[in-house]
């Protein structure tokens, strides 16, 4: 794992830009606090920039982590309502803009925020500073190749089940990173491709509980989804 370099925004006429693309700031109320999250208004525009497009094609990833996804709001709200896991040693996979890690860390969680995409990690690091949260560790992590010898009480992930090919590696990553009595929480916006994830996780030796969840974005849009809770049997 390596620590990402801080990101720099250009500022013109009082507005922030990343590689000439406008930054959108979200204001999100969670458990009595308001969190500010900077994101790209349309991350797909990065694919029009040849150097970024080349890197994404070579690494077989897209700039998905640079937009605010509903599942991250769902997961943050769900975990902040649960006192049972508060203050645990946790790691977030695919943290993207960092909302989940930032919200939890502000309430005392000891958390490591990880992503396999350096630009997403840099955005998350920026957003942590924006919210005056300095207790998060930021590291790169590819869930296809999780580090051995590190164990966490909680493994967290939001909207990571969008490709069937990733679901088995994710389950194996949970097994590698979870402490024997640990728990993984996975938020999903009811994607059909994730419908078989519960069965897959059970067949891999996890006790699975699924609860309904929803998220409301600042513009008032409400998205319904589900939270998977996985415990090693």
Number of C-alpha atoms within 10 A of each C-alpha: 12 10 13 20 11 13 15 13 16 14 13 9 5 6 11 18 15 15 12 12 16 18 21 16 15 16 12 17 15 14 12 6 10 13 19 16 24 22 23 23 15 15 18 15 13 20 16 9 11 10 10 15 18 12 13 16 11 9 11 8 13 17 20 17 25 26 19 23 18 22 27 25 24 27 28 22 20 18 17 17 13 9 8 9 16 18 15 15 17 27 27 24 26 25 30 32 31 30 25 26 31 30 25 21 21 18 14 12 19 18 25 21 27 30 25 21 23 20 19 26 29 23 26 33 25 20 22 25 12 15 15 12 17 13 16 21 14 24 18 20 20 17 21 15 12 18 14 9 7 10 19 21 18 24 26 24 24 25 22 18 23 14 10 13 9 13 20 16 16 21 21 16 20 27 23 19 23 21 18 14 11 21 23 26 22 23 29 27 24 18 13 11 12 18 12 11 18 18 11 15 21 17 10 15 14 21 15 19 13 14 11 15 20 20 22 15 16 11 7 8 9 11 16 15 19 19 24 20 19 25 23 19 11
